[in-house]
Amino acid sequence: MGSTDLITYLDYVSNWESESDKNVDSLISELNLFLKMDGFEFGDAINEEFKTLTDLAMEVRDMTIASDAMQIAADAAAVASFWSFGLGMAAFVVLEGEAMLEKALISKKSTKLNGKLKTVDTDIAARINSDVKAYIEQYKANNHLINAQAPKGMDNRMCRSYLMQFMAQVQRVKGTITASIFKQYAASARIVFDSEEINAVYDALDDLNLSERSEADVKKFMNTLVGLKLPEIAKGGIVVVQGMAMAIMGQKMKIANTTIEECAESAGIPLEEVGSSAFEMLDFCGKFAAAVTVAISVIDIVLEVLDIVDVVQQCKKMCDELNGRIKENYISYYSSIQEACKKYKKAIAANGTNQTFAAKTTKKEMAAFHTKVVPASADKSRFCVVL
């Protein structure tokens, strides 16, 4: 906690600097669909789909035999190393992967169950409405793209949380988001990340983390933050740093919003960076991160089931989990997504269309400035990812 969080965040978002417009547009399409994720009823859709799943699973359970139990355990270990890599809402595919159930359960019913497990995400979404279906499909389609930019060791939950926080902050400041604006902010974040000046902010953030976190301690950090001086072309990156610093203080260090706001304003940080819309955005980030965590946690439940050696007990456990924790997690996911959507909209509405970073900065100007502010001797030894 402290500088590690900020370093990891800047490292990840700056990696999007050279991404293609097509891929960035795919992220923005997901964001636009996310903005429709409020005001729908999802309980009946989940109940109906999970009733079908549970009925099929119980039929398969009743036909199981224990002779192939060791094979299912070995397959589970093989699949775990791959499918634990950020499946998001596709967690149930673990049960179908490598045809494990077909090998372990001598039953025609298993084929039907596997088919349902493979499509349950989109089946639930389609029962809700077309917008939810489109969002879930886009969400899953973007998983590999989002993970591809991650430093080694960063999981899907952290990637998605950081990316949504970055996009939310850009839209809150600009009032809109396009591929061009997205990449300009990513490039500006890269300039800040590669600069020597950011080291002072890292040190100050670590000092704050180890302090009593009193008002005086927060003021001291804010003075360092506002003292980060880089030319105009890097201002977008400075805004990104300020936003993440506020998130770390509020969410990780548990410093009161009022203290953060008062100390930031006292240090001269613009009100729009620390006002109500900024804290609404932090609330959104927390809700969205919770939703992603819930979705991914389904993987852990599935792998727990696959670790059971006795295939009869395994199938019994699967039935229990489908109608228990897994179903509850789907309900929690949709509930969290709805709350996150509402908070996102509230934050954007509260801030209006404040303009703080020129959208017409050329790639040539950005490259020239990047070369100017990052000396070859810059110490990169701190730019590591510790998870």
Secondary structure per residue as TSV (DSSP state, phi and psi in degrees):
chain	resnum	aa	ss	phi	psi
A	1	M	-	360.0	143.0
A	2	G	-	110.3	-127.5
A	3	S	H	-63.5	-32.9
A	4	T	H	-57.8	-43.0
A	5	D	H	-62.9	-43.3
A	6	L	H	-69.2	-41.7
A	7	I	H	-60.9	-47.0
A	8	T	H	-62.2	-42.0
A	9	Y	H	-63.1	-50.7
A	10	L	H	-62.6	-39.3
A	11	D	H	-59.8	-45.6
A	12	Y	H	-69.6	-52.0
A	13	V	H	-67.4	-31.0
A	14	S	H	-71.0	-19.8
A	15	N	G	-66.4	-16.0
A	16	W	G	-84.1	-0.1
A	17	E	G	-54.1	-42.5
A	18	S	G	-105.8	14.4
A	19	E	-	-67.1	152.9
A	20	S	-	-69.8	152.1
A	21	D	H	-59.5	-37.5
A	22	K	H	-59.3	-45.1
A	23	N	H	-70.8	-38.1
A	24	V	H	-65.5	-40.0
A	25	D	H	-59.9	-33.4
A	26	S	H	-64.8	-37.9
A	27	L	H	-66.6	-41.9
A	28	I	H	-67.1	-35.5
A	29	S	H	-60.9	-42.0
A	30	E	H	-62.5	-42.3
A	31	L	H	-61.4	-43.4
A	32	N	H	-63.5	-36.9
A	33	L	H	-70.1	-37.2
A	34	F	H	-57.7	-35.7
A	35	L	T	-68.5	-5.5
A	36	K	T	-102.6	6.6
A	37	M	-	-89.5	45.4
A	38	D	S	-137.5	156.4
A	39	G	S	78.9	21.7
A	40	F	-	-120.6	155.1
A	41	E	-	-97.9	129.3
A	42	F	-	-121.8	-10.1
A	43	G	H	-59.9	-47.0
A	44	D	H	-63.8	-40.9
A	45	A	H	-61.9	-44.6
A	46	I	H	-66.1	-44.8
A	47	N	H	-59.7	-44.2
A	48	E	H	-67.5	-43.7
A	49	E	H	-68.5	-37.7
A	50	F	H	-75.8	-25.0
A	51	K	H	-64.7	-43.8
A	52	T	H	-61.6	-45.7
A	53	L	H	-60.5	-46.9
A	54	T	H	-64.6	-41.7
A	55	D	H	-60.8	-45.0
A	56	L	H	-64.8	-42.3
A	57	A	H	-64.3	-37.5
A	58	M	H	-68.2	-36.6
A	59	E	H	-64.1	-42.7
A	60	V	H	-65.2	-42.2
A	61	R	H	-56.3	-42.7
A	62	D	H	-69.3	-14.6
A	63	M	T	-105.6	3.1
A	64	T	-	-74.7	157.0
A	65	I	-	-131.5	159.5
A	66	A	S	-92.4	-5.7
A	67	S	T	-64.5	-29.1
A	68	D	T	-99.9	21.2
A	69	A	H	-62.6	-40.4
A	70	M	H	-64.9	-34.1
A	71	Q	H	-65.7	-40.0
A	72	I	H	-66.1	-35.6
A	73	A	H	-66.6	-41.6
A	74	A	H	-66.0	-42.0
A	75	D	H	-63.6	-38.2
A	76	A	H	-60.3	-41.8
A	77	A	H	-64.6	-38.1
A	78	A	H	-68.3	-42.1
A	79	V	H	-71.7	-33.2
A	80	A	H	-56.6	-39.7
A	81	S	H	-65.9	-26.5
A	82	F	H	-95.2	-51.0
A	83	W	H	-75.2	-15.1
A	84	S	T	-74.1	-3.8
A	85	F	S	-83.6	75.2
A	86	G	-	59.9	54.4
A	87	L	-	-70.3	-24.5
A	88	G	G	63.7	-127.0
A	89	M	G	-77.6	-1.9
A	90	A	G	-92.4	22.3
A	91	A	T	-58.2	-34.5
A	92	F	T	-67.6	-16.1
A	93	V	H	-62.2	-22.8
A	94	V	H	-53.4	-39.8
A	95	L	H	-70.2	-23.8
A	96	E	H	-95.3	-21.0
A	97	G	G	-55.9	139.9
A	98	E	G	58.2	18.9
A	99	A	G	55.1	37.2
A	100	M	H	-61.6	-43.2
A	101	L	H	-67.4	-34.5
A	102	E	H	-63.2	-36.9
A	103	K	H	-71.9	-34.4
A	104	A	H	-92.8	-27.6
A	105	L	-	-114.8	111.7
A	106	I	-	-81.6	86.8
A	107	S	-	-164.5	136.1
A	108	K	T	-65.9	-24.7
A	109	K	H	-63.4	-29.2
A	110	S	H	-63.3	-34.6
A	111	T	H	-63.7	-42.4
A	112	K	H	-66.6	-40.7
A	113	L	H	-62.9	-44.8
A	114	N	H	-59.8	-41.0
A	115	G	H	-61.2	-39.9
A	116	K	H	-70.0	-40.0
A	117	L	H	-61.0	-35.1
A	118	K	H	-72.4	-29.0
A	119	T	H	-109.5	2.1
A	120	V	H	-60.6	-34.8
A	121	D	H	-60.2	-53.1
A	122	T	H	-72.1	-28.6
A	123	D	H	-64.2	-44.6
A	124	I	H	-63.0	-48.2
A	125	A	H	-60.5	-41.8
A	126	A	H	-64.9	-34.5
A	127	R	H	-66.5	-29.1
A	128	I	H	-74.6	-65.6
A	129	N	-	-173.3	172.7
A	130	S	H	-67.6	-33.1
A	131	D	H	-66.7	-42.1
A	132	V	H	-65.4	-41.6
A	133	K	H	-60.3	-45.0
A	134	A	H	-64.1	-38.5
A	135	Y	H	-65.4	-47.2
A	136	I	H	-62.3	-40.8
A	137	E	H	-64.9	-41.7
A	138	Q	H	-69.6	-38.2
A	139	Y	H	-57.3	-49.2
A	140	K	H	-69.8	-37.3
A	141	A	H	-64.8	-29.7
A	142	N	T	-86.8	-6.1
A	143	N	H	-56.9	-48.6
A	144	H	H	-66.8	-38.1
A	145	L	H	-60.8	-45.2
A	146	I	H	-67.2	-41.5
A	147	N	H	-70.6	-28.1
A	148	A	H	-63.4	-24.8
A	149	Q	T	-89.1	-1.5
A	150	A	S	-80.5	139.4
A	151	P	-	-61.8	156.8
A	152	K	T	-56.4	130.9
A	153	G	T	97.7	-10.2
A	154	M	-	-86.5	127.0
A	155	D	-	-89.5	174.2
A	156	N	H	-62.4	-36.9
A	157	R	H	-60.5	-47.5
A	158	M	H	-68.7	-40.9
A	159	C	H	-57.3	-50.3
A	160	R	H	-66.8	-39.9
A	161	S	H	-63.6	-46.2
A	162	Y	H	-64.8	-42.6
A	163	L	H	-65.5	-43.6
A	164	M	H	-66.8	-36.4
A	165	Q	H	-63.9	-42.3
A	166	F	H	-63.0	-48.9
A	167	M	H	-64.4	-39.1
A	168	A	H	-63.9	-41.3
A	169	Q	H	-66.9	-41.0
A	170	V	H	-62.7	-45.3
A	171	Q	H	-68.1	-35.3
A	172	R	H	-64.0	-38.5
A	173	V	H	-78.3	-44.1
A	174	K	H	-87.9	-23.4
A	175	G	S	86.8	-9.1
A	176	T	S	-157.5	173.5
A	177	I	-	-148.3	130.7
A	178	T	-	-130.1	171.9
A	179	A	H	-61.2	-38.9
A	180	S	H	-64.0	-48.2
A	181	I	H	-64.2	-43.7
A	182	F	H	-54.9	-49.5
A	183	K	H	-73.5	-28.8
A	184	Q	H	-65.3	-42.6
A	185	Y	H	-68.1	-37.0
A	186	A	H	-64.6	-41.7
A	187	A	H	-65.7	-38.6
A	188	S	H	-67.4	-36.9
A	189	A	H	-63.6	-36.7
A	190	R	H	-61.9	-42.2
A	191	I	H	-60.2	-45.2
A	192	V	H	-64.5	-44.9
A	193	F	H	-59.6	-38.8
A	194	D	H	-85.7	-7.2
A	195	S	S	-78.7	158.8
A	196	E	S	-77.7	-29.1
A	197	E	T	-62.5	-30.0
A	198	I	H	-67.3	-18.6
A	199	N	H	-59.9	-34.3
A	200	A	H	-64.5	-36.2
A	201	V	H	-70.1	-41.2
A	202	Y	H	-57.5	-47.5
A	203	D	H	-62.3	-43.6
A	204	A	H	-65.0	-36.4
A	205	L	H	-68.4	-39.3
A	206	D	H	-65.5	-40.8
A	207	D	H	-61.7	-41.8
A	208	L	H	-63.6	-41.5
A	209	N	H	-61.6	-36.4
A	210	L	H	-87.8	-5.9
A	211	S	S	-86.3	-175.8
A	212	E	-	-75.7	-9.3
A	213	R	-	60.5	38.3
A	214	S	-	-75.4	173.5
A	215	E	H	-60.0	-39.3
A	216	A	H	-64.3	-39.3
A	217	D	H	-65.1	-41.3
A	218	V	H	-66.4	-41.2
A	219	K	H	-61.2	-40.1
A	220	K	H	-61.3	-43.9
A	221	F	H	-65.4	-43.6
A	222	M	H	-60.4	-37.3
A	223	N	H	-64.5	-36.1
A	224	T	H	-68.8	-41.3
A	225	L	H	-62.5	-45.5
A	226	V	H	-72.7	-18.0
A	227	G	T	-82.9	-1.7
A	228	L	-	-69.6	104.5
A	229	K	-	-110.7	113.7
A	230	L	-	-134.7	155.6
A	231	P	-	-58.6	167.5
A	232	E	G	-53.3	-35.6
A	233	I	G	-65.1	-18.9
A	234	A	G	-99.1	6.4
A	235	K	H	-61.6	-35.5
A	236	G	H	-60.5	-39.5
A	237	G	H	-66.9	-35.2
A	238	I	H	-65.2	-40.2
A	239	V	H	-60.7	-40.7
A	240	V	H	-62.3	-43.2
A	241	V	H	-62.0	-44.9
A	242	Q	H	-60.8	-43.7
A	243	G	H	-62.8	-43.8
A	244	M	H	-68.8	-36.8
A	245	A	H	-61.5	-41.1
A	246	M	H	-63.0	-40.2
A	247	A	H	-64.6	-43.5
A	248	I	I	-62.8	-43.8
A	249	M	I	-64.4	-43.2
A	250	G	I	-78.4	-45.9
A	251	Q	I	-88.7	-36.5
A	252	K	I	-94.1	-44.5
A	253	M	S	-90.0	-8.7
A	254	K	-	60.5	36.4
A	255	I	-	-83.8	135.9
A	256	A	-	-61.1	141.6
A	257	N	H	-56.9	-39.5
A	258	T	H	-63.4	-38.7
A	259	T	H	-66.2	-44.1
A	260	I	H	-60.9	-46.9
A	261	E	H	-63.2	-47.0
A	262	E	H	-64.6	-42.8
A	263	C	H	-70.6	-37.6
A	264	A	H	-66.3	-44.9
A	265	E	H	-63.2	-39.3
A	266	S	H	-63.2	-32.8
A	267	A	H	-81.3	-9.8
A	268	G	T	97.8	12.8
A	269	I	-	-74.1	131.7
A	270	P	-	-52.3	142.5
A	271	L	H	-57.2	-35.5
A	272	E	H	-65.7	-19.5
A	273	E	H	-83.9	-18.5
A	274	V	H	-130.9	6.2
A	275	G	S	-78.1	-165.9
A	276	S	H	-60.8	-36.7
A	277	S	H	-66.3	-32.8
A	278	A	H	-65.4	-41.1
A	279	F	H	-75.8	-30.5
A	280	E	H	-62.0	-38.8
A	281	M	H	-66.7	-37.5
A	282	L	H	-65.0	-38.4
A	283	D	H	-61.7	-41.3
A	284	F	H	-60.3	-46.5
A	285	C	H	-59.7	-39.1
A	286	G	H	-64.8	-43.1
A	287	K	H	-66.6	-41.5
A	288	F	H	-66.7	-42.3
A	289	A	H	-60.8	-38.3
A	290	A	H	-64.4	-39.6
A	291	A	H	-63.9	-44.5
A	292	V	H	-64.2	-40.6
A	293	T	H	-61.1	-43.1
A	294	V	H	-62.9	-44.0
A	295	A	H	-62.2	-46.1
A	296	I	H	-70.4	-29.2
A	297	S	H	-64.6	-18.6
A	298	V	H	-59.6	-34.1
A	299	I	H	-57.8	-44.7
A	300	D	H	-62.0	-39.5
A	301	I	H	-64.4	-44.7
A	302	V	H	-61.8	-42.7
A	303	L	H	-67.6	-31.7
A	304	E	H	-60.3	-42.4
A	305	V	H	-63.4	-45.0
A	306	L	H	-67.5	-20.6
A	307	D	T	-76.5	-13.1
A	308	I	-	-72.5	127.2
A	309	V	S	-74.5	-47.5
A	310	D	S	-71.3	117.2
A	311	V	H	-65.8	-30.9
A	312	V	H	-67.1	-46.9
A	313	Q	H	-64.3	-34.2
A	314	Q	H	-62.1	-46.4
A	315	C	H	-68.0	-35.6
A	316	K	H	-63.7	-43.2
A	317	K	H	-64.2	-39.4
A	318	M	H	-60.7	-43.2
A	319	C	H	-61.0	-44.8
A	320	D	H	-62.1	-43.1
A	321	E	H	-70.9	-37.4
A	322	L	H	-59.3	-40.9
A	323	N	T	-92.8	4.2
A	324	G	T	-121.5	-105.1
A	325	R	H	-62.7	-39.4
A	326	I	H	-66.2	-46.2
A	327	K	H	-60.8	-43.1
A	328	E	H	-61.4	-37.4
A	329	N	H	-67.0	-35.9
A	330	Y	H	-64.9	-41.1
A	331	I	H	-63.1	-44.6
A	332	S	H	-64.1	-38.1
A	333	Y	H	-59.4	-53.0
A	334	Y	H	-65.7	-35.5
A	335	S	H	-64.3	-44.2
A	336	S	H	-67.3	-38.9
A	337	I	H	-63.0	-41.3
A	338	Q	H	-62.8	-45.4
A	339	E	H	-64.1	-40.7
A	340	A	H	-63.3	-40.9
A	341	C	H	-61.7	-44.3
A	342	K	H	-63.0	-41.3
A	343	K	H	-70.1	-35.7
A	344	Y	H	-61.2	-49.5
A	345	K	H	-61.6	-39.1
A	346	K	H	-64.8	-40.9
A	347	A	H	-66.1	-42.9
A	348	I	H	-64.9	-42.5
A	349	A	H	-65.4	-36.1
A	350	A	H	-69.5	-29.2
A	351	N	H	-92.7	-20.8
A	352	G	T	73.2	-142.0
A	353	T	T	-123.0	49.0
A	354	N	-	-58.7	133.3
A	355	Q	-	-110.0	118.9
A	356	T	-	-129.6	-5.3
A	357	F	S	-140.2	124.0
A	358	A	-	-64.2	126.7
A	359	A	T	-82.9	-5.2
A	360	K	T	-103.7	15.9
A	361	T	-	-62.9	128.4
A	362	T	-	-84.2	159.3
A	363	K	H	-62.3	-34.7
A	364	K	H	-64.4	-43.3
A	365	E	H	-63.7	-41.9
A	366	M	H	-64.0	-42.7
A	367	A	H	-66.7	-40.8
A	368	A	H	-63.4	-41.8
A	369	F	H	-70.8	-38.6
A	370	H	H	-57.1	-43.2
A	371	T	H	-65.8	-36.4
A	372	K	H	-70.3	-42.4
A	373	V	H	-91.7	-8.4
A	374	V	S	-113.5	90.7
A	375	P	-	-65.2	152.5
A	376	A	T	-62.0	-25.2
A	377	S	T	-85.1	1.9
A	378	A	-	-56.2	135.2
A	379	D	-	-78.8	112.2
A	380	K	-	-100.6	8.3
A	381	S	T	-64.6	-22.9
A	382	R	T	-87.2	-11.4
A	383	F	-	-82.0	67.1
A	384	C	-	-121.0	165.7
A	385	V	-	-112.1	120.2
A	386	V	-	-119.1	116.0
A	387	L	-	-109.7	360.0
